Amino acid sequence: MSISIWPIVTENLAQQLSAAQGGIVHPAQILPYLPLSLSLIEQVLDGLAESDRVEKQTIDGLVAYVFKESLNKPPHTFAPGLCVYSNEVLDRDQYTVISADIRAKIEAELSLTASHDIWPAEAVWEHELIYLAQNLNAPISTSGIAGHSRLPFKKVEAHLAHLKARGAIDFNADLNAWEAPPMRYPKAAYLRNDAYIRQFPGALKEEFEIRLIKSLSFALVVLLLCWVCALTARFPFPIVLFGGSLLAILVFLKIFSAPPKPIPDL
């Protein structure tokens, strides 16, 4: 049985990031480079924290993993020229830390777990909200993130609260603003990760439920309006029932089959 390489890549990436950041790595800082969920990343980092070399801490409201061997190293820009797994030379035009071959192997491994694991359902909104929190102009409010998200306000609010509770992002009450760990998450990297994650049905489950409720609600409103017209204007009820039902079905199909809302340019 072959050994999965995505945990090894995650470990290597975390170690190299720590060397560039004075020994400190936040789980969210891994997201731009790999199409993983935070739970998968934390699973790997928690394994490292079982050794004496790595310690899990909370720093300024954010969960961090401290690599002790890198604590005294001066911080520097993280821009690896070699793949963190295979040491192949990387394309400088791509925001990546792994070669195309290694990325293909990682994506193939993750595909095997996507049908029976919840990671795609978590990863799709984690990447979206952290990408927005990192790229929107400060101060980054809940309404600002929701205004750019594909999710409704209440869902965004709940997911942001969940991310805060697990220490992935923090909320500055004085500024009324969300703060993500220091990182870069370019749009090209986000779109690449998002396209991969969204190919799995589990990633679209929440979006499907939201769209279904919205479609049914609008269709019901159309039926009610038709019945009101039948009562007030005294239209023949069979005609109103047939026409209203047909119109409600058309409205339902139009809303339900509409393409997903794209992430606006930032």
C-alpha positions in Angstrom: 0.0 0.0 0.0 1.5 3.3 -1.1 1.9 6.1 1.4 0.0 9.4 0.9 2.3 12.3 0.1 0.0 15.2 0.9 0.7 14.9 4.7 4.5 14.9 3.9 4.1 17.9 1.6 2.1 19.7 4.4 4.8 19.0 6.9 7.6 20.1 4.6 5.7 23.3 3.7 5.0 24.1 7.4 8.7 23.6 8.3 9.9 25.8 5.5 7.3 28.5 6.3 8.4 28.4 9.9 12.0 29.1 8.9 10.8 32.2 7.1 8.5 33.4 9.8 10.6 33.1 13.0 9.4 29.7 13.8 5.6 30.4 13.7 3.1 28.9 11.3 -0.7 29.3 11.3 -2.8 26.6 9.6 -4.6 29.2 7.4 -1.2 30.1 5.9 -1.1 26.6 4.2 -4.4 27.2 2.3 -3.0 29.2 -0.6 -0.6 26.5 -1.6 -2.8 23.3 -1.2 -6.5 22.5 -1.8 -6.9 21.2 1.8 -9.4 21.9 4.5 -8.2 23.4 7.8 -9.1 20.2 9.6 -6.7 18.2 7.3 -3.9 20.7 7.8 -4.5 20.8 11.6 -4.4 17.0 11.6 -0.9 17.0 10.2 0.3 19.8 12.4 -1.1 18.3 15.5 0.9 15.2 14.7 4.1 17.3 14.5 3.1 18.9 17.9 3.4 15.5 19.5 7.2 15.8 19.3 9.4 18.1 21.4 10.3 20.1 18.3 6.9 21.7 17.7 4.5 23.3 20.2 0.9 24.3 19.6 0.1 27.7 21.1 -2.4 30.5 20.8 -0.8 33.8 19.8 -2.8 37.0 19.6 -6.0 35.0 19.3 -4.7 32.8 16.5 -3.8 29.1 16.8 -0.1 28.7 15.9 2.5 26.0 15.7 5.9 27.0 16.9 8.9 25.2 15.4 11.5 25.6 18.1 14.5 25.0 15.8 13.5 28.1 13.7 12.8 30.5 16.6 16.1 32.3 16.4 16.2 32.5 12.6 15.7 36.0 11.1 12.4 36.2 9.1 12.7 36.4 5.3 10.4 36.4 2.3 9.0 32.9 1.6 9.6 32.2 -2.1 10.9 28.7 -2.6 12.5 28.0 -6.0 12.3 24.2 -5.5 9.4 21.9 -4.8 9.0 21.3 -1.1 8.6 17.5 -1.8 10.6 16.6 -4.9 13.2 19.5 -5.1 12.2 20.0 -8.7 12.7 23.5 -10.0 9.5 25.5 -9.8 8.0 27.9 -12.4 8.5 31.4 -11.0 5.4 32.6 -12.7 3.2 30.3 -10.7 2.4 31.0 -7.0 3.2 27.5 -5.8 5.5 25.4 -3.7 5.0 22.1 -5.5 5.7 20.9 -9.0 2.8 20.1 -11.4 3.5 16.3 -11.0 3.3 16.5 -7.2 0.2 18.6 -7.4 -1.5 16.0 -9.6 -0.5 13.2 -7.2 -1.9 15.1 -4.2 -5.2 15.9 -6.0 -5.5 12.2 -7.0 -5.0 11.2 -3.3 -7.5 13.7 -2.0 -10.1 12.5 -4.6 -10.1 9.1 -3.1 -11.3 10.5 0.2 -13.7 13.1 -1.1 -16.6 10.7 -1.4 -16.6 9.6 2.2 -15.0 12.5 4.0 -16.5 16.0 4.8 -13.3 17.9 3.9 -14.6 19.3 0.6 -17.7 20.7 2.3 -15.4 22.5 4.8 -12.7 23.5 2.4 -14.9 25.3 -0.1 -16.1 28.0 2.3 -12.9 28.1 4.4 -10.8 29.0 1.3 -13.4 31.5 0.1 -13.8 33.4 3.4 -10.1 33.4 4.3 -9.3 34.5 0.7 -11.7 37.4 1.1 -10.5 38.2 4.7 -7.0 38.4 3.4 -7.7 40.4 0.2 -10.4 43.0 1.1 -9.3 46.5 2.1 -9.2 47.0 5.8 -11.1 47.3 8.0 -12.7 44.0 7.0 -16.2 43.7 8.4 -18.7 40.8 8.3 -20.9 42.7 5.9 -17.9 43.4 3.7 -17.0 39.8 3.4 -20.7 38.7 2.9 -21.0 41.3 0.2 -18.3 39.5 -1.8 -19.2 35.9 -0.8 -21.3 33.4 -2.7 -23.0 32.6 0.7 -25.9 34.6 2.3 -25.1 36.9 5.2 -26.2 34.5 8.0 -24.1 31.6 6.6 -21.1 33.9 6.4 -21.6 35.2 9.9 -21.9 31.6 11.2 -18.8 30.4 9.4 -16.7 33.4 10.5 -17.7 32.7 14.1 -16.6 29.1 13.6 -13.3 30.1 12.2 -12.7 32.5 15.1 -13.6 29.8 17.6 -11.0 27.5 16.2 -8.4 30.2 16.1 -8.0 30.4 12.3 -8.9 34.1 12.1 -9.5 36.7 14.8 -12.0 39.6 15.3 -10.7 43.0 16.5 -13.6 44.4 18.5 -12.0 47.9 18.7 -11.9 48.1 14.9 -14.9 46.0 14.3 -12.8 44.1 11.8 -11.7 40.6 11.0 -8.0 39.8 10.9 -6.3 36.9 9.1 -2.8 35.6 9.7 -0.1 37.4 7.7 -0.1 35.7 4.2 -0.6 36.2 0.5 -3.5 34.5 -1.3 -3.5 35.6 -4.9 -6.7 35.2 -6.9 -5.1 32.8 -9.4 -4.1 30.5 -6.5 -7.6 30.7 -5.0 -9.4 30.0 -8.3 -7.1 27.0 -8.8 -7.9 25.6 -5.4 -11.6 26.4 -5.6 -12.0 24.8 -9.0 -10.5 21.6 -7.7 -12.5 21.5 -4.5 -15.9 22.3 -6.1 -15.7 19.3 -8.4 -16.8 17.1 -5.5 -20.6 16.9 -4.7 -19.9 17.4 -1.0 -18.4 20.8 -1.6 -21.7 21.9 -3.2 -24.0 20.5 -0.6 -24.5 23.8 1.3 -24.9 25.8 -1.9 -27.4 23.2 -3.2 -29.5 23.5 0.0 -29.4 27.3 -0.1 -30.4 27.4 -3.8 -33.2 24.8 -3.2 -34.7 26.9 -0.4 -34.5 30.1 -2.4 -36.1 28.4 -5.5 -39.0 26.9 -3.5 -39.6 30.2 -1.7 -39.9 32.2 -4.9 -42.1 29.5 -6.5 -44.4 29.5 -3.5 -44.7 33.3 -3.6 -45.7 33.1 -7.3 -48.4 30.5 -6.5 -49.8 32.7 -3.6 -49.9 35.7 -5.9 -51.8 33.8 -8.5 -54.3 32.6 -6.0 -54.8 36.1 -4.7 -55.4 37.3 -8.2 -58.0 34.5 -8.7 -59.8 35.6 -5.6 -59.7 39.3 -6.1 -60.1 39.4 -9.9 -62.5 36.4 -10.0 -60.4 34.5 -12.7 -61.5 30.9 -13.3 -59.7 28.9 -10.7 -58.6 26.0 -13.0 -56.9 28.4 -15.3 -55.2 30.2 -12.5 -54.1 26.9 -11.0 -52.6 25.6 -14.3 -51.0 29.0 -15.2 -49.7 29.6 -11.7 -48.2 26.1 -11.4 -46.5 26.5 -14.8 -45.1 29.9 -13.8 -44.0 28.6 -10.4 -42.1 25.7 -12.1 -40.4 28.1 -14.5 -39.3 30.4 -11.7 -38.1 27.5 -9.7 -36.0 26.1 -12.6 -34.6 29.5 -13.5 -33.3 30.2 -10.0 -32.2 26.7 -9.2 -30.3 26.3 -12.5 -28.6 29.7 -12.4 -24.8 29.6 -12.5 -23.0 30.1 -9.1 -22.2 33.7 -8.1 -18.6 34.5 -9.1 -16.2 36.0 -6.6 -15.9 39.7 -7.5 -12.6 41.2 -8.5 -10.8 42.7 -5.5 
